[in-house]
């Protein structure tokens, strides 16, 4: 087979910024850097947004939970960034109505006051005003909610998005601004000059085995839960900077709430928040917050995490969800800043805000934070890089920089997620009618989208397509397995790959997809809990 995308970069190139990590933070930093005119290289060990950045609760939000904790500054900054994201990625970020059901009158008062403050903090970036709805109004908006004892609800607005799709579009925007992005390129070592300063990276292309050396004036470690691996390449004795926290989501048919509004459960049995969000015509419910001692690119849900989500949802849904109703279950790891004192076992004690530090001469590490604030984190990272290595001072321009594809939705077609690329995909189907064929009778996705993703969205594997371009693995794992054979054949043709590659891709993907099909009796190895 061949690598579909260009990886032939001269090794004598000196980059201004070399960024490790192709999640939200790394991609945002690449976009910020390139749009300021800096020579920018980003490498990612797998596909873009393979890890945490494709496994969120799909919310673009200020953080109602953080408001309750009194972190006003964090909420205000996040609400501004929420507004900028909706402005700059109109095709992917939507305003969403959230309903908080109230079963006592004290809750009505408490949440209405708190969310009025939330609205006020958003200022000119407001998504709409909070409001009280009566019991009858609430049941009309959300017929699937439990009616017994319901006093009414509080309505507020936040944002909803497709995280992996946004990551791909940010990658495209960074490329358009002049950045060079390499997926499936794993860092194997850091390079130091004679003074001990980090001056580059050694890499291996995980698809072809080719090794490369890249030199840069500054290296940015934006690898999420993997930041400590990079830090250990510089100093094997360095203290851990990150404590991973696992968040699990389960996906059901949308009929469980039968609503276009999202449900917010403000206080669960362990004092956390749970969301049920309509997403790609399904219902996504989560999340958990479980501290772990280990991390991987494919974390697996614990039975007790799924049980917690199911039991909590059952208390609010009219129809009790059963295990057989779960269409997909997926886990993501948050790179929370590790505690420096005490046992730090509770994730409530670990900082939600980001941490930006100079880890060594020539090496900057950025971790923590959340999707909503990716742009601001990137701005701060590039600002620090400029100061640290004496790059030319250039102002950030991303506040009003449109993301690739940004356009107002046209009708209610699922194709709106492609934004301005939608017409190009439709043109492809007209030019080559055989690509109009659907990949699955129950879903609208077509062969044209697979071909488009391979040619224009840097997809290299069946997983890239079904997990992060079409998102079907995350909403219906069984259906994704049924699509894998045709997707593999289409990709093999694009990549000039042989039948062995095609069959191997099908086997690899189906094994992966089995981990998204929930089975409480599964013998899948469980993650190691923090102690």
N, C-alpha and C positions, 0 to 999 in steps of 0.2 A: 504494500500500500504506500501511498504518499501522504505527507502532511499537507492538508488542503491550504493552510495559511502560511504565509512567509515567515520563516525562521532564520533566513540567511542574513545575519547582521554582522558587519565587520567587527572583529574583536578589538581593533585599535581605537574604536569610538570611545570618547570620554563623555559620559552623560552628566548632566547637572544633578539630576536626582535619579537614583535607582530604587525602585519601590518593590518590596517583597510582600505579596498578598493581593489577591484579586477579589476580595469581598468589598462591601460598601465603603469602608474607610480607605483601602488601598486605591480602589477605582476613583473615588472622590479626590484623593490626593493627586493621582495622575492627571485628572481633568483640571484641577486647580493649577497644578504646575505647568502643564502644557499650554493652558489658556493664558498664562502670564508670559509665555514665550521661552520657557526653559526646556532644554533638551531632556526628555523624560522617557525612562524605560520602566515598565512594570512586568514582573514575572509572577505567575501563579502556578502552584504545584499540580493543580487539577483543572477543572473548569471554573470559570468565573462564577462566584457565589455558590460554589459547591457546598461550603460549610454553613456556618451560622446565618449568612446573609440571604439564604433562600428558605430559611426555616422559621421565620418570625410569625407573629400573630396577624400579620398583614395590616397593621395599624400605622398610620402617620399621625402621631398624637403628641400632645404636650405632656401627658402623664398625669391622669387624675389621681393615681395612687401616690405620686410624688408630692402632689399638692396636699394631700391628707397628711403627709409626713413633714410638711412645712418647708419643702425645698422650692420656694417661690422663684428664685433665680433660674433654676434648672427648667422649671415649667415655662417661664416667660420666654427664655431663649428657644425652647423646643416649639412653642406655639408660633413664634416668628418663622422658624425653619419649616414648620408645617405649611404655612402660607406660601413661602417661597417655592416649596416642592410642588404644591398644587399649581402655582403660577408657571413653573418651568417644565412640568411634565404632565400636561393637561390630559393626555391620553391614558395615563396610568394611575393618577392620584384623584380619587373621588371624595366628595363630601359624603359622610355617612351619618344617618340618624341613629343614635344609640338610645335605648330604652332601659331605664333602671326601675324594675318593679319594686314597689314599696308595700309591705304587708303590715306596717304600723305608721301612725301619723307623725311620730318623731322622725322617722326616716325621711318622710316627705320634706319636712322642714330642713333637716340637716343637709340632704343632697341638693335641694334647690338653692340654699345659701352658698354651699361650696361650689356648685357649678356656675352660679352667677359670677362668683369671683374668677372662675376659670375663663368664662366669656370675657370678662373685663381685662384680664391679663393678655388676651390675644390682640387687643387694640384694633388696629386697622386690618389685621389679618383674621378677623372673626369669621367663623364658618356659619354662624347663626346663634340665636338666643335660646337659652334653656327655658323650659316651660313645664308646668304641671299638667298631666293628663288624668282625667277621671278613670275609674275602673272600666266603664263602658268604652271610652275612647282607646284605652290601652288594649283591650281585647279586640277591638276593631283593627288596630294597627298590627297587633301580633297575636293572631288567633291561637297559636300553639302554646301561649304562656299559661301557667297554672292560675286558675281563677279563684280558687278557694282562699279566702282571707285577704284578697288583694284590695288595697285601698285606692290605688292609682299608680302613677309612674312619673318619673322625671325624664323629659326628653332633652338630650344635648347633642351637639354635633362634634365630630372629629373626622379624621381622614382614613381612607382605606386604599390599599394599593397592591400591586403584584411585585413582590420584592425582587425575585430573580429576573423578571422582565426589565425592571428598572436598572438592575445591575448591568445587564447586557446593553441597554441603551446608553448608560453612562460610559461604558467601555467604548461604544461606537463614537460617542461625542468626544472622548479623550483622543481617539485616533484621528478624528476630523480636525482636532486642534493641534495635531502634530506628534502626539505621544506614540510610542511603540509598545504594544502589549503582546505578551507571549503567555498563552495558557499551556498547561501540561509541561511546565518548566520548573523543576524542583531545585531549590538552592541546596547545594551539598557542602558549601564552605564559604566563609567570609575571607576576603583578601585584605592583608594589611601592608602598608608601605614601610619603609625603613624606620620611620618614627613611631610605628605602632598604630597609626591612624587607619581606620577602616577605609579602604579605597576601592572596594568592588566585591563581586560575588562570583563563585563558581557554580555552574548549573548542569543539570542533566535533563534532556528532553525525555520524558517518561514514555513517549510513544515510539520514538526512534532510537533512543539510547545515545544520541549525540550529546557530547559535552561542550560547554562554552565557558568563556571567562568574559565578564563585563566589568568595566571600570567606571566609577562614578565619583563625583565630588562629595556626595553624601548618600548614605544608604538609609532608607526608611523601612523599619520593621513594622508592618501593618498586618500581621498574620493572625490576629484574633487569639483563639485559645492556643495557638502554636508559637506565641511570641517567645516563650521560654526556650524553645529549641534553638531559635536564632540567637538568643542571648548567650546560650551555652556554647555556641560555636565561637563566640568571642571570649567568653570566660566560663569554663566548666564549673566553677564554684559560685556562679551568680545565684542570688536568691530568687525564688519563684516570684514572678510578678502577677500571675493570673491564677485565680481559682475558678475552674469551670462550673457553671450552674446549668443543669439540664432543664429545658422547657419542652414539654410534650403536647402535641395537638392530635385530636381525633377528628375525622371528617365523616359526616352523615349526609343523607339526602336532605335537601332544603326543606322538605315538607314537615320536619320536626318542629319548626317554628312557623312555617308558612307565612313568611314576612320578608320584605326587602329591608327592614330595619334590623339593626344588630342589638343583641341583648348584652347588658353589662351587669354581672352579679358582683356587687360591691364588696361583699365580705363573705368569704367561704369559711369552712370549718377550721382552716388553719390561718385565718386572718388575711388571706390574699384576695386577689381579684380574678374573676373568670369572665371570658368573653365568648359569645357565640355569634359569629360573623358570617353573613352571606358572602360567599366567595366563589366565583366561577360556577354559579348556579348550584352550589352545594352549601353545606353549613359546616364551618370550621369552628371547633370548640377547644379552648385552652386558655391558660397554659399552666404548667407546673413550675416549680422552682426548687430543684433538688441539687444540693452541692455534691460534686463528685471529686474523686482524686485522680481520675484519668480522663483522657479525651481521645477522640478519633474523628475521621471524616464521616463516618456512618454510625453515630450513636444510636442506641436502641432503648426503647421505652421500657421502664419497669412496670410490672403488673400493678403495683400499688399506685403508680401515677395514673394509669388508665382507669383504674377503679375509682380514684379520687375524682377525675373528670366526669365519669359516668354517674357516680352517686350525686355529685353536685348538680349536674344537669337535670337529673331525675327529679330533684326537689323543685325545679322551676318549669319543667316541660309538662304539658298535659299527657303526652305519650312518652312513656319511659323507654329510653334507648337501650337496646340489648347489644351484646357483643356481636351478634350476627349482623347488626345494622352498621357496624364500622366499615367504611369503604377504604379507609387508609389511616394509618397512624404514623406520625413522623416526629423525630426528636431533633432539637437544635441545642447547641452549647453556647451560652453567653460567656464572653471573656471578661468576667468581673475582676476588678482589682483585688488582689489577695490581701487579707487583713495582715496588719503588722504586729498586732498584739492580741492576747486572749486566744480562745480556741477558734474564733471566727467561723464556727460551724454553720451558723444561720446566715443565709444569703441576705437577710434583712440588714446585716451588719456590714455588708460589702458594698463599696461605692458603685452607684449606677452611673455616675458621671465618668467622663473619659479621663485618662491619665496620659500626659505627654511628657517624655523625659529624654534627655541626652544620655544614652546608655553607655557610650564610649565615644572617643573622638571619631567623628565621621559616621556615627550610628545613632539614629533617633528612633525611639519606640513610641507608638501610639496604640492605645488599647482602651477597652471599655466603651462607654457611650451606647448609642442606639441608632437605628436606621434614620430616624427623623432628623437627627443632627449631624448626619454624615458630612454635609457641605461645610458646616462651621468647623468641625474637627479637621477637615482637610485644609481649610484656610489657616488655622492655627499651626498645623504641621508644616506647611510650606513657609509661613512667616518665620518659624523657628529655624528651618533649614537655611533660609536666607541669612539670618543672623549668625548661625553656627559656623558656616563655611564661607561667609563673605560673598554670597552671590549678589548680583545687581538687584537693588531694591525695586520691586515692581508690585503694583497694587493688585489685589484680588479682584477678579471680574465675574465671579460665578453667581453673584446674587441675582443677576438678571440674564443669565446665560441659559437659553432654551436647551433642554435635553433632546437628543436625537429622537425624532418622531413626534414631538410635542404638537398636539392639535386638538381642538375641541372635538369630543365624540360626535360621530355622525350616526344618528339613530341608536338602536340598542344592540347592534351586532357585536358578537364576541370579537370580531376582527378589529374593533376599535383599539385593542391593546397594541396594535402595530402602529397606530398613529398615522403619520404621513407615509409610512411604508405600505399601508393597506392597499393603496392603489397599485403599487408595484407588484404585490402578490397577486392581486386580481388580474393585472396585465399578464403575469406569468401563466395564470390559468387559461386565459384567452389564447395566448400564443401557443401553449402546449396543453391542450384540453385533457390529455390523459392524467394530468396532475390534479384535476378537479375531484378525483375519487376520494371518498372519506376513508379515514384510517380505521374507523369503528362505527357500526351502525347507530350506536347510542350517543355519539359525540360528533360535533361539527368539524373537527380538525381534518384538514386535507393533506394529500401528498405534496401539494405545492408549498405548504408551510415547512415541511421537512427539507425540501430542496432549498427553499429560501434561507432557512437557518444555517444550512451547511455552507451556502455560498456567501452569505452576508452577515451572519451572526456568530461566526467562529465556533460553531458546533462541530465536534470531532467524533463523538460516540453516540450510540443509541441512548445511553443515559442522559447525555447533554440535551437531546431532543425531548425525550419523554418526561424528564424530571424538571428541567429549568427553562426550556423554550415553550413547550406546550402545557406543562404543569400537571399532566394527567396522572403521573405517579403519585402526586400529592393529593389527588381528589378521588381516584379510583384505581387502586393498585392492580386489581385483577384485570381491569380493562387495559391497563398499560401493558401487561404481559401479552395480551392478545394482539396489540399493535406492534410489538417488538419485531416480529418477523418481517413485516413489510417495511418498517423503518430501517432495519438493517440492510435490506436489499437496496433501498433508495440511497442510503449513505455509501454503501459499497461501490455503487456506480459513480457517485460523485468523487470518491476517494481513489478510484481505480484499484480497489482492494479485491482480493480473491475470495472464493467461497469459504475457505477456512477462517478468514477474518470475520466474514459475515456470521458464520455459525458460532464462532467464539463470542462475538458481540451479543448474540441472542442469549447464549448461556449465561454470560456475565450479568446481563441486565435482569434476566428472570430470577437469578439467585438473589440479586439485590432487591427486586420487587417483593420477593417472598418475605423480606424483613419489614415491609410496610403493610402486609396483610396480617391483621391482628389475630393471634391465637394465644389465649391465656395459658394453654398447656404446653406452649413452645419451649424447647430446650435451648433457645438462643442464649448465648453467654451474656450475662447481665453486667452492666457497668459497675465499677467499684465505687461505693458510696464514700463520701468524706466521713472521717471519724474524729 
